[in-house]
Amino acid sequence: MQDPTNRSDRDAGHIEIKNTTCYMCACRCGIRVTLRDGEVRYIQGNPNHPLNKGVICA
């Protein structure tokens, strides 16, 4: 079994960051979704969004 903490850049896959909107509450905050090989890996607030400035509640 391969140690997941010992990954090389070659094994990282295709990384994309998509800017979109959160629909978990009425605020519709801006979020950044990090995808690896088309699968969601991480969601964070978008610091450039004028409403939430990088902070998300959900």
Secondary structure, DSSP 8 states (H G I E B T S, - for coil): ---TTS--GGGS--EEEEEEE--SSTT--EEEEEEETTEEEEEEE-TT-TTTTT----
